[in-house]
Amino acid sequence: MGLSHSVPSSSEMEGSPAARVLLISASGHHVMQEALARLHCATDTVATNADALSAIQANSYAVVITEPATSIEQDFPLVGEIRKMRPDTRVVVLAAMGTSEEILAALRQSVFLCECAPFKVDEIARYVVTALEEIDAPLDFEILSSNPDWITVRMNCHALNAARLIEFFKQFYMNIAARSREELISAFREILSNAFEHGAGNDPSKIVQISAVRTARTVVFHIIDPGKGFRFDEIPHSAISNTPDDPSRHIEIREESGMRPGGYGLLVVKGIVDELIYNEPGNEVLIIKYMPVLPATPA
């Protein structure tokens, strides 16, 4: 599920104080500031977290971006103070590195986005712009379980929530070998997209529930969507329904129905994960992937 936005004009951004971004940068110059400028974001810069709190007390900012030189843990007091002063301000935490425990703590503290180096600066800037565009959208996650081995989140079906949760799991599972992690996230993205599109009809008022369970040898995603479900014999437009003797039948069906090209998502997922299991109604799914674990880094 991709993140898309229309680039707002400079007058749209600069005309509203609440649409401004506060960037914390000890050097006074930051590549993030340049990326935001290219997207016409009105940005103020301060040197320290203490300066940031003073600025936030005096002005309303839609988004605050932390100093990458500070650790995730060091930024938590700042996040807490912002929550007290400006509960609606969204905080993007940047850090040189972070443990799974710190990433999970950021989720608990309702951080909008938490990213560790190396940073994809333009991608982070696009998240900030989307946060500005969706300034009134309710985007909080409801955390039902925050055990590192069993995380359960409920959230509304807003596309930005899906993108944020995918980013969270990218960061959280950094101790998984890169290729396996990329495959896992790719499969999760596809199934979550199906839950939003087909289960919830892309309706932001509807709720999905996602659990991520880590065992000694697997990662399991359990996704529950609000739809009525489906049966595989009811989705002939999907490649997963093709018979071996007619592997392109779904393409003809999609053309006849005026549907966009595609239909390979579930088939791709089935090729990536080790097990893909749906409940009988078809509105709950388990994604199971066996995981080689990277050796622990010496202290």
N, C-alpha and C positions, 0 to 999 in steps of 0.2 A: 504494500500500500504506500504510494508515494505521497510526498508533501508538495503541494502546489499552491501558488498564490499569484495574484496580480500585483505588479509593482505599483505602490501608491505614488501619487505625485508628491513633490516636495511641499506644496501648499497644503495638501491634505494632512501630512505628517506634522508640519510645523505649526499648523493652525490650532492644534489642541494640546495643551500642556500635558494632559493625561496620556498622550500618545508618544511622549518622549522616552528616551532610553538613557539610563545612567550607567556609564562604564567606569569601572574602577581600574586604574592603571597607574602604577607607581612611576613609570617612566614618562607619563603624560602623552605617550604615543603608542598606538596599538594597531596591529593589522586588522583587528576586529572593527575598529573605528572606520577604517578605510572601506571594509566590506559593507558596513552599514550605510556609509555615505553613498556608495554606489546604488543602494536601494532606497535612497532618499529618506533615511531615518534621521530624525533630529536627535543628536546625541550630546550629552554633557559628560565631562570627564572629571573624576576626582582621583586623588593619589592613594588614599587609605580607606579602610572600612569605617574608621571614625569619621572621616570627611563625608563618606557616603551617607551615614546616618544623619549628619547635620543637613545634607542636601535633601534627603528624603523627608526630614521633618519640615523643611521649608517649602518643598515642592512635591507635586504628585508625579510619579513616574510609573509608566505601564510596565516597564521591564528594567531590572537591574542585572548587570553582568559582572561577576566577580573577577578579581585579579588572579590570573593563572598561576602566579608565583606563590599564592597561599594554598594550603592544602584544603581538601574537602572538609576535614574536621575543623580546621581553623575558621572556615566560613559559616559553620553552623550557628554560632552566637549571632552573627550578622543576620542570617536567615530568620532567627527567632525574633530579633528586634524589629526587622521589617514586618514580620507577621503582626506584631503588636501595633505598630505605627500605621502601616498601610496594608491591610489584609488582602487587598485585591492586586497588589503588585506581584508580578511574576519574576522569579529569580532564576537566572541561568548561572550555574556553578561551573567554573572552569578550573582545572587543576592539572598539574604535571603528571600525576599518577593517582591511583585510588584503589583501595581494596574492595572486594565484593561486599564486605561489611559496611564500608563507607558509602558505597553506591546504594545499598539497601537502606541505610539510614537517611540518605537524601530523599529516597522515595517516601519514607515515613514522614519526613518533614515537609512534604508537598512541594519540593523543589520542582520547578517547571521543566528543567532540563539539566542534566549533569553530564559533563563531557571531560574525558581525560585525554592528554596529548598522546599522539599527534592530532591536532585539531583540524577538522575540515571547516575552515573559517567561513567559507561562502555558504555551506550547508547550515551552520549554526545561525548565520545572519538571516537565512530564509526562515528558520524557525522563529526568530525574533520578529520578523515582519508579519508572519502569520499570527503570532501572539498579539500584535498590535491590531491587526485586522479583526481578530476575534476577541476584542477586549472585553466584551460583555458576555461571552460564552462561558457557561459553567464547565470547567475543565478539571475539577478535582477528581482524584482517584479515591475510592473507598477501599482501604486496606483491611481485609478480613483476616489475613494471616501474613505475618512478616518474618516467619521462621526462615532462615536462609535456605533450608531444604524443602520448604513448602510455602510458597508465596501465593496468595490469592487476592485478586484485585477485582472490584466491580467498577465499571465506568460507563458513562453514556456513549452512544455511538456517534461521536463527533470524530471526523477524520483526523483532526489534530491529536486527539487522545490516542488513537491507534498508532500514529507515527511516534509519539512520545514514548509509549510503552515499548515499542520495538527498539527504540534507542536505548531505553533502560536495560533491556535484556542483552543488547549488544555489549554494553559496558559491564553488566553483572557477570556475564559468563566469559570474561577474559581469560580465565584459567583453563579454558577448553582450547584444544588445538585449533588454529585459525580456520582451516578448511572445514572441519566438522562444525565449528561455530557458525560459519557463513551458511552452510547447508541447513543447519537447524533454524537459524533466523529466517532464511528464505522460505522454508516450509511454514514456519509460524506466521510470517507475513501473509502468505497466500490463504491459509485457513482463517486467519483473523479477517482478511478482506472479504472472504466468502460469508463469514458471520455477519459482518456489517452490511454487505450488499444484499445478500439473499435472505439472511435470517432477520435482519432489522430493517431492511429496505432503506438503508442509509438515513434512518430517522434518528436525529440526535436526542429525541426524548426517550428512546428505548435503551435498555441496559444489557450489556454483556458481562459475563463473569469469566475470568481467566485464572487458572492455577498453573504454576510452574513447580514441578516436584523434581528434586534431584536425589537420585539413589546412588549407590556405590558405582553403578555401571551405566546408568541411563539418565537422560533428561526427558521428562514427560510434561507435555502441555495438555491441559484439559480446558476446553473452551465450550461455554454454554451460551447459546444465542436465544433471543426471544421469539424466534420464528416457529412455525408449525412443523418444520422439518421437511425431509424429503426421502425418497427411496431412489436408489441408483437407476432403477428402470424408469424413473420419472424424469431423468435428466439426459435425454438422448443428444442434447446439444453439447455435452461434455465428452472429451476424448476418452475419459475413463469408462464410458459406456459402450465404446466401439467393440465389435467382435473381432477376433483375429483375422477373419477372412474379409473384413471391411474396415480397415484401420482409419479411413478418412470419412466415414459416414457422418460424423458430427459436423464436419465442414459444410456438407450439403444441407443438413438440417438448419444450421445457423444462417446460411444464405437464403434458404426458403422462408425463414422466419424474420428476415431483415435484421438479424443480430450482428453485432460487430465481430470481426475475426477474433478467434481465441478458443477458449474451452479446454486448454491444456493444463490448467492449474492443478487440479486434483491428480492428474496423471503424473505431473512433475513431482508433486509432493510424495506420491506413492513411491517414486523412484529414489527419493532422497532419504526418507525416514525408514526405519526398520519395521514399524507397525503403524497403521492408520485405522483406527477403530471408531465407528459411529454407533450411537445407541439406536434402539429400534425406531423411534420417531425421526431420527436424523437431525436433531437440533443440539446434540452434544457430541464432541469428538475428542479422541485421545490421539496425540502425536507422540510416538515413542522412538527415541533415537539412542543407540548405544554410543557411549562417549569415551574415547581415549583421553586421559587427563594429563595435562602438562606437569612435569615434575615441579615440586615446590621450589620457590626461589630462596636460597639461603639468606638468613637474616643478616 
